[in-house]
Every structure is written in C-alpha cells, then in structure tokens.
Amino acid sequence: MTMRIAKISPFSGLEEAVQEDVLLARYTWYGIGGPAKYFVRPRNLEELQLASQRCAENQIPIHVLGLGANLLVSDAGVNAAVFRLDQDFFRHVKFDKNILEVGAGVDMQKLVLIACRNGLSGLECLAGIPGTVGGGIRMNAGGKFGDIGAVVTRVGVMDVSGLLFDRTKDDLIFDYRSTNISAKFITHAQFELDEDDPERIMRKVKEIWMYKRNSQPLNTKNAGCVFKNPRGLSAGALIDQAGLKGMKVGHAEVSEKHANFIIAHSGASADDVLKLVKIIRERVFEKDGIHLESEVQVWGE
Ligand SMILES: Cc1cc2nc3c(=O)[nH]c(=O)nc-3n(C[C@H](O)[C@H](O)[C@H](O)COP(=O)(O)OP(=O)(O)OC[C@H]3O[C@@H](n4cnc5c(N)ncnc54)[C@H](O)[C@@H]3O)c2cc1C
C-alpha cells in the first residue's frame, strides 16, 4: 500500500495573505511579466514578519514590489515570493506639523498632492514619478529637480528574519538612484518638510509635471529611464547619438521622444525588451566605450 503525504504549504496559517501563481504583468508599468510562485500581501507587521520568516525557513527567495514602475519581470516569472505592501496598514499618512510619517505602500503621486494641500514643501521633485514610498526610497527617486532622499529623516525597515529597526538620517546615504539601506523591506518612512504656501507648491508641481510631459513618452507602457546616466553624461543622449531612437525588437521600441525609455507596445514580451537593452548596450559600447548600467530592476531569468 502506498501512502500519500499531503504537501504542507510553507505559508500555512497565512492563507488570507498569500496567493499562488499570480501573474505579475498587471502589477508592472510595462504590463509585462510571468507569474510569481507566491504573491504575499500582508495585512500588518505580524503577517509580514511571519511570511518573511517562512520564506527564510523554506529557502524561498523574496522580492518586494511597489508599483512596478522601475521593474522588468521576465516572461517566465519568478520562482520566489513577491511581497506587495499595499494593504491599509502600509498606506497610512500621519502629520505632526511639518513632519510626515507614511507607510511604504503610499503612492508617491498622492503624497505629493497631500503635502501640497497641507502647505508642506519638499516632495514636489517627485511630481510625475510613479511609485510607492518604499520603491521611491529604495531607488532614491528624483532627477534634476531633487531626490526623495533630501527630505527623508527616518526609514523603518525589516530584515528577512523579521527584525524591525529604524535607520535615521545620520546613518542614511542617498546617492544617485541608490541608498545604503540593505534590509529587504522598507515598511515606513518619515519626512521633514518645509511649511509654504500651497499655491506656490502647486505651481512648482505643475511646472515639473509639464516638463515631464514634454520630455517623456508618458502615455505609453514603460518603466522610466532604462539606464543610469554615466557620470557627467546623459544615457539618453548617448543612445540617441548611436542612432537608436525608434529601433524595434518585436513589439518593444526605443522611444523617439526620450531615447532612454523603452516602450512596450501591445504584445511586447520581456524578452523583446531585454534583447533591445542588450543591443543598446553593445552599440553604445562600440561607439563610445561606455558601459551603460541598468536603472530598471530585472527579476527572473
Ligand atoms: C513614466 C515613468 C517616469 C519615471 N520617471 C522617473 C524619474 O524621473 N526619476 C526616477 O528616479 N524614477 C523614475 N521612474 C522610475 C520609478 O518611477 C521609480 O524608480 C520609483 O521609485 C519606483 O517605485 P515603485 O514603487 O514602482 O518600485 P518598483 O518598481 O516596484 O521596485 C523598484 C525597486 O524598489 C524595491 N522596492 C519597492 N518597494 C519596496 C519596499 N517597500 N521595500 C524595499 N524595497 C522596495 C523593489 O524591490 C525594486 O528593487 C519613472 C518610471 C516611469 C514609469
């Protein structure tokens, strides 16, 4: 007689927070991406800690997803647990005069508007940059108008063992599209902003938004700049000078409007985008001897 042994889920007891084989395409700005083996949406810190500990015990790799605005997920997906901090607990916004305390799952565009309405200045530089506070801090989102790191005073983080701790301004380093935060999860953050006239803040937000609208292919599926700017240079200009604007692989295309953007037209696969990325790198290297480093995060094989 053969005995059947029922497979025990690594997430038993967490059924309400964990789904299996969830397509990631609908959670990325590219609208591309295969399934995540596990998709975890914790409803509080305890569930986050427990789910992360289960991953560690079962050697399940972890990815943390924001709004997927800086992300390319492979067509095969990821054999991992993808955590998304989008439940109410991770979307709180609290004010204490000019100090703003927010969950990592808060939408940065909503935060820009909330701060503006409350007469708090410092987050305008994020206008037109899609993403969550967690993703924004991890990437030190920003550009020519400033970076999120400039106004961050504290970041709540959690490592994979479930240990929660705070990183404070004096030991945080924000660099070009990077930080020195190594803990896997950013759970919340605190910003110190300046009191100002809401109308003046809104004018600045609109000005930055117009600049983006005029220089970026906003009504397309993309993930922002694909490559980081090499020191003192513009990756977009290098790609343009290599004659690559408008180049296509499958349904992926180098934007005519901004050469550092790759547009995923309907039917594009991650493979199309990755092939285009490879060609851009090779051509720029052949022409200028410069290796372009990825800004977009790539998950999966
Ligand atoms: C149209 C468009 C314009 C853009 N313009 C700009 C721009 O001007 N400047 C700029 O800097 N970026 C720009 N981007 C890129 C993107 O908006 C930013 O990188 C943003 O910060 C991504 O946030 P996200 O929540 O979508 O992160 P995701 O793309 O989901 O993830 C990005 C990285 O952050 C990590 N991460 C996400 N959440 C957490 C968390 N809670 N804890 C730990 N790690 C986390 C992920 O693991 C991943 O490594 C643009 C993108 C688009 C689509």
The ligand as an SDF file (V2000), in Angstrom:
LIG
                    3D

 53 58  0  0  0  0  0  0  0  0999 V2000
    6.7650   57.1970  -16.7410 C   0  0  0  0  0  0  0  0  0  0  0  0
    7.8380   56.9720  -15.7200 C   0  0  0  0  0  0  0  0  0  0  0  0
    8.6630   58.0290  -15.3670 C   0  0  0  0  0  0  0  0  0  0  0  0
    9.6680   57.8330  -14.4120 C   0  0  0  0  0  0  0  0  0  0  0  0
   10.4730   58.8860  -14.0740 N   0  0  0  0  0  0  0  0  0  0  0  0
   11.3950   58.7480  -13.1030 C   0  0  0  0  0  0  0  0  0  0  0  0
   12.1850   59.8620  -12.6790 C   0  0  0  0  0  0  0  0  0  0  0  0
   12.0700   60.9790  -13.1850 O   0  0  0  0  0  0  0  0  0  0  0  0
   13.0800   59.6580  -11.6710 N   0  0  0  0  0  0  0  0  0  0  0  0
   13.2300   58.4310  -11.0580 C   0  0  0  0  0  0  0  0  0  0  0  0
   14.0360   58.3080  -10.1230 O   0  0  0  0  0  0  0  0  0  0  0  0
   12.4940   57.3640  -11.4540 N   0  0  0  0  0  0  0  0  0  0  0  0
   11.5990   57.4870  -12.4420 C   0  0  0  0  0  0  0  0  0  0  0  0
   10.8440   56.3990  -12.8420 N   0  0  0  0  0  0  0  0  0  0  0  0
   11.0860   55.0820  -12.2080 C   0  0  0  0  0  0  0  0  0  0  0  0
   10.1660   54.8070  -10.9970 C   0  0  0  0  0  0  0  0  0  0  0  0
    9.0710   55.6680  -11.0130 O   0  0  0  0  0  0  0  0  0  0  0  0
   10.9210   54.9620   -9.6790 C   0  0  0  0  0  0  0  0  0  0  0  0
   12.0920   54.1570   -9.6320 O   0  0  0  0  0  0  0  0  0  0  0  0
   10.0450   54.5750   -8.4730 C   0  0  0  0  0  0  0  0  0  0  0  0
   10.7200   54.9140   -7.3100 O   0  0  0  0  0  0  0  0  0  0  0  0
    9.6590   53.1080   -8.4740 C   0  0  0  0  0  0  0  0  0  0  0  0
    8.8100   52.8730   -7.3720 O   0  0  0  0  0  0  0  0  0  0  0  0
    7.9290   51.5420   -7.2970 P   0  0  0  0  0  0  0  0  0  0  0  0
    7.1750   51.5760   -6.0340 O   0  0  0  0  0  0  0  0  0  0  0  0
    7.1640   51.3850   -8.5470 O   0  0  0  0  0  0  0  0  0  0  0  0
    9.0640   50.4410   -7.2010 O   0  0  0  0  0  0  0  0  0  0  0  0
    9.1620   49.0770   -8.0250 P   0  0  0  0  0  0  0  0  0  0  0  0
    9.4060   49.3950   -9.4500 O   0  0  0  0  0  0  0  0  0  0  0  0
    8.0410   48.2020   -7.6970 O   0  0  0  0  0  0  0  0  0  0  0  0
   10.5130   48.4930   -7.3990 O   0  0  0  0  0  0  0  0  0  0  0  0
   11.7460   49.1530   -7.6170 C   0  0  0  0  0  0  0  0  0  0  0  0
   12.7700   48.6260   -6.6100 C   0  0  0  0  0  0  0  0  0  0  0  0
   12.3820   49.0430   -5.3060 O   0  0  0  0  0  0  0  0  0  0  0  0
   12.2430   47.9080   -4.4630 C   0  0  0  0  0  0  0  0  0  0  0  0
   11.1290   48.1500   -3.5280 N   0  0  0  0  0  0  0  0  0  0  0  0
    9.8600   48.5530   -3.8240 C   0  0  0  0  0  0  0  0  0  0  0  0
    9.1370   48.6930   -2.6990 N   0  0  0  0  0  0  0  0  0  0  0  0
    9.9450   48.3510   -1.6740 C   0  0  0  0  0  0  0  0  0  0  0  0
    9.7930   48.2660   -0.2480 C   0  0  0  0  0  0  0  0  0  0  0  0
    8.6430   48.5680    0.3760 N   0  0  0  0  0  0  0  0  0  0  0  0
   10.8490   47.8550    0.4870 N   0  0  0  0  0  0  0  0  0  0  0  0
   12.0230   47.5550   -0.1040 C   0  0  0  0  0  0  0  0  0  0  0  0
   12.2520   47.6110   -1.4210 N   0  0  0  0  0  0  0  0  0  0  0  0
   11.2190   48.0130   -2.2030 C   0  0  0  0  0  0  0  0  0  0  0  0
   11.9620   46.7410   -5.4020 C   0  0  0  0  0  0  0  0  0  0  0  0
   12.3220   45.5110   -4.7970 O   0  0  0  0  0  0  0  0  0  0  0  0
   12.8500   47.1130   -6.5720 C   0  0  0  0  0  0  0  0  0  0  0  0
   14.1810   46.7450   -6.3160 O   0  0  0  0  0  0  0  0  0  0  0  0
    9.8470   56.5600  -13.8130 C   0  0  0  0  0  0  0  0  0  0  0  0
    9.0050   55.4970  -14.1880 C   0  0  0  0  0  0  0  0  0  0  0  0
    8.0230   55.6940  -15.1190 C   0  0  0  0  0  0  0  0  0  0  0  0
    7.1220   54.5330  -15.4860 C   0  0  0  0  0  0  0  0  0  0  0  0
  1  2  1  0
  2  3  1  0
  2 52  2  0
  3  4  2  0
  4  5  1  0
  4 50  1  0
  5  6  2  0
  6  7  1  0
  6 13  1  0
  7  8  2  0
  7  9  1  0
  9 10  1  0
 10 11  2  0
 10 12  1  0
 12 13  2  0
 13 14  1  0
 14 15  1  0
 14 50  1  0
 15 16  1  0
 16 17  1  0
 16 18  1  0
 18 19  1  0
 18 20  1  0
 20 21  1  0
 20 22  1  0
 22 23  1  0
 23 24  1  0
 24 25  2  0
 24 26  1  0
 24 27  1  0
 27 28  1  0
 28 29  2  0
 28 30  1  0
 28 31  1  0
 31 32  1  0
 32 33  1  0
 33 34  1  0
 33 48  1  0
 34 35  1  0
 35 36  1  0
 35 46  1  0
 36 37  1  0
 36 45  1  0
 37 38  2  0
 38 39  1  0
 39 40  1  0
 39 45  2  0
 40 41  1  0
 40 42  2  0
 42 43  1  0
 43 44  2  0
 44 45  1  0
 46 47  1  0
 46 48  1  0
 48 49  1  0
 50 51  2  0
 51 52  1  0
 52 53  1  0
M  END
$$$$
